[in-house]
Amino acid sequence: MLVPKLRKHVAPSARQLLHAIVVPRLLLAYFLVLVASTASTAVSWRIGLWDWDLLKDAVILTAAVVLPMTFRSLSFKSGGELTQKLARETLGLSAIFAFYLDVAPLPLVGELVLQPVATILLVLQAVARTEAKWLPTKRLCDWLLGLTGVFLITWSTITLISSPPDWSELLRSLLFSFWVPLSLLPFFYVFGFYGVTDTVRARFRALRKPFTPRLMLAFMMGTQLRLSLLAQFNGRYNNVADATGFRDGLGRMRDFRKDLKRRDQEESERVTTLERNTGLSGIDNDGRHLDRREFDITKKRLDWIWTCQHGQFDRQGGRYWDHLTDLIVDAERNGLPADHGFVVETAKAGQVWRAWRRTPGGAVLGTGGAESQSQYYFQGDEPPNGWPGDSPDWIDNARDHRPADWNKSDGTRL
């Protein structure tokens, strides 16, 4: 901020940031976090875990742990997930490691040099992860950060040996850092539950069917105050807003829970069948392959290839492409190996195309096109020889039923 040229660029962004973080609803959230953290600290004082010497610890824990976890609680799908994440981050090796390094900080000059350098290395490391061509930069940052960690561990160890601290105070500080976030688990749960509930209310207001007080009570009772149920209340169940009253609302929420139970059972059966048929060759009585590993993601990526073929047709000079496969498949983001196995081919000067992949079970699924916006499907045990529109192995979606493997839903039932 002292350098005029830098200040000129930073100041506008800083104003926008300040404007974004001081909206009334966020101010209320900050106040609730402060109240909760203060209450936790007060209880720890009563049981002998805290005194005024640990005021700095209380402030840092509130800003660096309690506040972020409060807002992150909006994204958890169940109380169990929230509890596990909180326990892992509070009691995990990384938290203890950070505490150990904080016991013996560097001299002020050392910290003023280390903090900016470490920040730059972390930013470079994060950016370098996004492109394979920057892998050497990532490795260099990993190596330099590793050396920094070794240096800090050595520094802390030597400092603690040469100038032993008050071990009782050190232990109390450690226990206090565990106590505050763990004691606030109910607060995080309630905050997350309220946040997701407010999202549901906003959705119904957008549909011009706002909750009445009675319907809101029926909704809350229907979720049984369980975050795991509330997190699954998506647009599929918007009919709850049409309830005519409290009892009708309870009935619709009961149907919601029954539907979740049914979907859970169907998903369990799907996973069991998938595991039982792993390694089996052949097809069933309906003409569908038995081993259906990666059928869902294969069909989804093939459909996406079809979409991108027609989206890129004009950009590629009025012809279909066969050189964008890796980019379109995006294997890493979709949980596929780097050697994903998708093949895209063109013929007739780029006016006909086909794409296919052999699944882990040996089945081959494919899609392709000939005329504009046409979509053909393929199913077999070997890669296709013919082309869409010319070979009977390819089924025109506009004129016939899709092949059996394509007709079956292989996605999750949840």
N, C-alpha and C positions, 0 to 999 in steps of 0.2 A: 504493500500500500504506500510505501515511502517513495517508490520509483514512479515518476509522473507518467511515463509511457505505459508501464504496466497497469497503473491505476486507471488510466483512461479506458482500458479494455475490461478491467475487472469490475469497476464500479457499477456499470449498467446491469451486469449479471448478478452482482451482489444485491442490488435493489430488488430485482425480480425474485431472487431467492427469499429475501426477507419478507416480501409481500406474500409469497406462497406459504410461508411457514407460520404466519401470524393470523390466519383466518380464524374466525370465532370458534368453529368446532374443534380446530386443532388446539387452540388455547385452552379449551375445556379439557381436552385430552391431557395436555401438559399438566394442568392443575390436578387432575385425578391421579396421574403418575406421581406427582410430588406428594400428594396426600397419602397414597399407598406406601411409597418408599419411606415417608416420615413415620407412618404407623409401624412399619416393619422395624425401623431403626429404634423406635421407642420400646418395642417389645424386646429387642435384643439388648437394650440398655437395662431393662428390668431384670433380665436373666444373666447379666454380667458379661455379655459379648461385646459391648460397645461403651466407649466413653468419648469425651470431646477430642481426645488425641486422634481418633479415627474419623473426624469430620470430613477430612479430605477423601478418605476411602468411601464414605457415604455419598458424597457428591459425585465422585467418579463412577461408582456403581450405578447410581440413578441415571446419569447421562449416557454411559457406555453400555449398560446391560439392561436395566429395567425399561428405559424408554424404547430402545429398538425391539426388545422382546414383546412389549405391549402391542406395537403395530404389527409385528410379525404374527401375533396370535390370530389376526384376521385371516390368515392363509391356511391354518391347520384344519385338517379334516375330522379330527376326533380329539377327545381329551387325552387319550392314550398317546397319540402322536405328539401332542403338546408337551406332555409330561416327559416322554423319552427325550425329546429334543432339548428341553430345559435341563434335565439331569445330565445329559451328555455334554452340553456346553458349560455347565456350572462345575461339574465334578470331573470333566475329562482331562486328558493329559495336556491339551493345549492351554486350558485355563490355568492349570497348576504351573505349567512352564512360563506363562506370561507373568504369573504372580512371582515366581522365583526370580525372573529377570528384573522385575520392578523393585525387588528388595534392595538391589545395589545399582542404582543408576550411575551413568557416567558423569564426570564433571560437566558443568554447564556448557563449556565450549565443545566438548565431545558430543553432547546431545544435540547441540545446534548444527553440528556437521552431520551426525548420523541420521537424524530424522528426515531431512530433505533427500539425502542420498538413498535411504531405504525406500522412501515414497516413490522416487523416480524409478528405482529398480522394480518395485511392485507394479507400477503402471506399465512399464515396458514389458514386464513378464505377462501381464494380462493381455496386452495388445498382441504380443508375439504369439499367443496361443490361438489366435483367430486365423492365421494363415500358415500353411505348411512351409512356405518359402522362408518364413521367419523363425524356423525351428532353431537354427544356431544362436539367434539372439535370446530365445527363451532359455536355452541350455546355459548360456553365459550368465543370464540373470539368476537362474537356479543356483549356479555355482557360487556367484558372488553373495547371494542371500544366505546360502549355506555357510560360507565362511563367516559372514556377519553373525549368524546364530552361534557358531562355535566360539567366536571371539567373545560374545556377550555372556555365554555360559561360563567361559573361562574367567572373565572379569568378575562375574557375580560370585563364583566359587572362591577365587583368591580374596576378594573383598570380605566375604563372610568368614573366611579362615583367619585373615589378618586382623579384622575388627569385628569380632562376634557381636551380633545384635542381642537385644533382650528377647530371648527365645519365647518367653511366655507372651510378650506383646506381639511377636511375629505370628505365633500360633493363633492368638485371638483375632488378629487381622485376617488370617486365612479363613478361619471359621466364620467370621462376619461376612466375607466375600461369598461364602457358600450360603449363608443364612438368608441374605436379602432376596436373591432371585427365587430360591426354593420356597421361602415363606409366602411369596407373592403368586404362587401357582393359582390359587382361587381367583385372584384379581385378573390374571391373564385370561383365565377361562371365561370369566364373566364378560370381560371386555371383548374377547373374540366372539362370544355368543351374541352379544348385543350388536356388534358390527355386522355379522352375517344376517341377523334378523332385520337390521335396518336396510340391508341390501335387498332382502325379499320385499320389504314394505315399499321401497323405492320402485321395484319392478311392478308391483301392483298399482302404484300411483301412476306409473307410465301407461299402464293398461286402462287407466281411468276407472279402476275398481279398488279404491283405497280400503284398507282394513277398518271396519268399525271396531269399537272397543270390545264388543262381544265376540266378534270373529277373531280379533287379536288374541283374546283369552283362549278361545278354542284352538287357535294355532299353537300357542305356547304350550298348552296342555297336550296337544297332539305330538309335539316334538319331544315330550317328556324331559325337557330341558337338557337334552343330549346333543352335544355338538355334532356327533357322528350322524345323527338323523337330520339335523338342520342343514348340514353341508350338502346333503343329497337332495334337498328340496329345490329342484331346478324347474325350468319352464314346462316340463312335462306335467307338472301338477298345478298349473295355473287355474284349473277349475275350482280350486278351493276358494278363490275369490268370488265365485258365483253362489256360495252358500247363502241360504236365506236367513240363517240365524245361528245361534250358539250350538244347538244340537246337530243341525245339518253340518256345521263346520267340524264338529267332533267326528261325525260319520265320515266326512271326506278325508280328514286326517288319518282316521283308522284305515281307510282304503289306501292311503299313501304308504302307511307302514306295511300293509299286506303286500303292496306292489314291490316294495323294497325287498321283503322277505322272499317273494317269488323270484325276483331277479337274482338275488343271492344264490338261491337254490339252482336256478338255471345256469348261472356262471360256474357253480361248483360242478355240476354235471358236465358242462362243456370242457372244463379243465381236466376232469377225470377221464373223459372220453379221449381227449387229445393225448394225454399221457399213456392211456391204455393202448392206443393205436400207433404210438411211435414205433417206427421200424417195420410196420406191416405194409406189405405191397398189395396191389390190386384195388378194386373198387367195390362199393356196396351194391345193393339191389337197385338203388336209384342212380347208379352211374357215377357216384362221387368217390374220389380217392379216399382211402382210409387214413393214411398218414397225412394230416393237414397242418403240419408245422409251417409257420410263416405264411399261411394262405392269406390271412387278413391283410398284412402289411404288403404282400406281393400284389394283391388286387388293388389296394389303395394307391400304390406307386404307379402301377400300370395305368390306372384311370387318370392319375395326375400327368403321366407322360402324354396321354391322349389330349388332355386339356392344353398342355404346353405345345403340342404339335400344331394345333389349330391357332393357338395364340401367337406362335412364331412364324406361321406360314408366310404372311406378307413380308415380315421383316427379313426372312431368308430368301427373298427374291421370288416369291410365288412357288416355293417348293418346301417339302418337309425336310426336317433336319435329321442327322444321324451322328452328330458330333457333340451334343450337349448332354449326353447320358449321365455322366457322373454328377454334373451340376444339378440336373433335374431330380435325380434319385436322392441326392443328399443323404448318403448312407449313414454317416455318423449321427446326424440329428434324428434319424428315424430308427435307430437301434439296429442297423444292419452292418455286417462286416465291410471293410474297405473293398474287398473283392466281392461285391454284391451280386454279381451274376446277371444283371439286367443287360439285355442286348437290344439295340435299336438299329434297324436296317431300312434302307429305302431302295426303290426300283423305279423304272420308267421315268428317268430324269427327275427323281424326287417327287413324283406325283402319287406314288403308292408307298406305304410304309407299314412296318410291323415291329412290335416289341414283345419280348418274351423273357421268361425267367424259369429256370428249373429250381423248384423248392427243395428243402433238405430231404423231404421224403421221396423225391424222384419225379414228382408230377411236373408237367410243364404247363404254365398258364401264359396266355398272350392276348394282346389287343392290337388293333391296327386300323387303317383307313384307306379308302380308295377315293370315292367321290367326296365332295366337300361336306364336312360335318358328319360323315358316316363313321360308324363305330362297329368294328368286327371283334368277335371274341374267339379265343382258341383254347382248347383243352386237350392234352394228350400225354403220352409217356415219353415222347421224343420231340425235339424242337421241330417247328413247322418247316416244311419244304416249300409249300406253295405260298401264294400271296392273297391278301384280302381281295375279294371280288372275283378271283380266278379259281381258287381251290375250295372244294366242298368241306374241307377241314375247318374253314373259317365261317362262323355264324354271324350273319348280318343282324344286328340288334333291332333294326327297324322292321325286319320282315319275319323274324322267327324268335323262338324262345332262346334265351341264353343257355350255354352249356351247363350241365348239372353243378359243376364245381363253382361256377360263377353265380348260380342261383342261390346257393347256400350262404347264409350269413356266418362268417367265422369270427366276427368281432366280439368283444366283451358284452355281456348282458347287463352290466352295471350302468 
